[in-house]
Amino acid sequence: MDNIYILADTIILYRIGEKLKSVRLKQNITQQSLAEEANVSLSTIKKMEKGEIRSFDSLLRVLRILGKLDVLQPLIDDEPLSPNEYYKMVQAAQTAVRKRAAGKVHHNKRGN
């Protein structure tokens, strides 16, 4: 596998398009039915499969229908806290719990 960081954007898009087509064909889905299910035009599907991916929204729809939306999972997952970050978060929460409301002390007229 090539290092994705050294590939030109056009090559990356072309390979994504090839992969979309391959997945579609393996699932025995026509371009027309994919377009209908993803609510995009047939020409959008044809362009995507050639590597002409212009709309992220359309790509999301197509990935969802093909069952490949999980490739984006790392982009939406929260990153785990480091032990140091976790410690600071716990300490901040404990400090917040320890704080007491500062109120005035009321004395009655008898001096109590």
Wavefront OBJ file of the C-alpha trace (Angstrom):
o trace
v 0.000 0.000 0.000
v 1.211 3.455 -0.851
v 1.718 6.115 1.765
v -1.486 8.120 1.398
v 0.290 11.343 2.342
v 2.488 11.273 -0.741
v -0.369 10.531 -3.153
v -1.899 13.373 -5.132
v -5.486 14.233 -4.251
v -6.647 13.129 -7.688
v -5.114 9.680 -7.155
v -6.788 9.339 -3.759
v -10.159 10.333 -5.215
v -9.685 7.926 -8.127
v -8.942 5.050 -5.748
v -11.948 5.902 -3.578
v -14.089 5.901 -6.713
v -12.738 2.494 -7.738
v -13.463 1.146 -4.273
v -17.022 2.490 -4.315
v -17.618 0.777 -7.650
v -16.080 -2.486 -6.447
v -18.219 -2.533 -3.298
v -21.338 -1.695 -5.303
v -20.689 -4.505 -7.770
v -19.939 -7.046 -5.013
v -23.304 -6.169 -3.477
v -24.956 -6.553 -6.899
v -26.361 -3.024 -6.814
v -26.865 -1.063 -10.011
v -25.719 2.516 -10.322
v -29.350 3.547 -10.771
v -30.596 1.819 -7.625
v -27.667 3.163 -5.595
v -28.462 6.655 -6.829
v -32.122 6.260 -5.869
v -31.382 4.820 -2.426
v -28.725 7.445 -1.681
v -30.964 10.205 -3.023
v -28.353 11.441 -5.494
v -28.398 11.609 -9.274
v -27.204 8.790 -11.500
v -24.590 11.148 -12.956
v -23.276 11.757 -9.409
v -22.728 8.008 -8.954
v -21.010 7.732 -12.331
v -18.749 10.678 -11.538
v -17.929 9.339 -8.070
v -16.876 6.003 -9.511
v -14.497 7.869 -11.823
v -12.977 9.688 -8.842
v -14.896 12.910 -9.335
v -16.174 13.289 -5.777
v -17.350 16.865 -5.367
v -19.856 16.609 -2.526
v -19.050 15.202 0.883
v -22.775 14.997 1.604
v -23.306 12.767 -1.424
v -20.315 10.629 -0.445
v -21.803 10.144 3.030
v -25.115 9.032 1.544
v -23.437 6.553 -0.787
v -21.208 5.154 1.975
v -24.260 4.711 4.202
v -26.157 2.738 1.544
v -23.119 0.586 0.766
v -22.615 -0.158 4.477
v -19.201 1.501 4.501
v -19.890 4.529 6.671
v -17.755 2.950 9.399
v -14.611 4.028 7.523
v -15.278 7.471 8.989
v -15.646 6.224 12.569
v -12.185 7.418 13.694
v -13.120 10.943 12.653
v -16.125 11.102 14.957
v -14.866 9.116 17.962
v -13.675 10.990 21.005
v -10.007 10.504 21.600
v -9.259 8.691 24.852
v -7.932 10.833 27.667
v -4.311 10.435 28.623
v -3.729 9.415 32.253
v -2.621 12.990 32.994
v -5.762 14.485 31.397
v -7.946 12.025 33.328
v -6.230 12.923 36.617
v -6.759 16.642 36.005
v -10.419 16.060 35.149
v -10.981 14.051 38.362
v -9.167 16.677 40.439
v -11.268 19.468 38.919
v -14.462 17.538 39.668
v -13.422 16.908 43.268
v -12.493 20.556 43.747
v -15.884 21.604 42.421
v -17.633 19.271 44.878
v -15.617 20.574 47.851
v -16.588 24.193 47.276
v -19.281 25.445 49.584
v -21.573 28.331 49.042
v -20.351 31.425 50.823
v -23.313 32.795 52.693
v -23.847 35.321 55.410
v -24.250 34.075 58.923
v -27.438 35.463 60.438
v -27.596 36.106 64.150
v -30.837 36.478 65.978
v -31.493 39.447 68.228
v -30.759 37.528 71.399
v -27.109 37.192 70.476
v -27.144 33.502 69.692
l 1 2 3 4 5 6 7 8 9 10 11 12 13 14 15 16 17 18 19 20 21 22 23 24 25 26 27 28 29 30 31 32 33 34 35 36 37 38 39 40 41 42 43 44 45 46 47 48 49 50 51 52 53 54 55 56 57 58 59 60 61 62 63 64 65 66 67 68 69 70 71 72 73 74 75 76 77 78 79 80 81 82 83 84 85 86 87 88 89 90 91 92 93 94 95 96 97 98 99 100 101 102 103 104 105 106 107 108 109 110 111 112
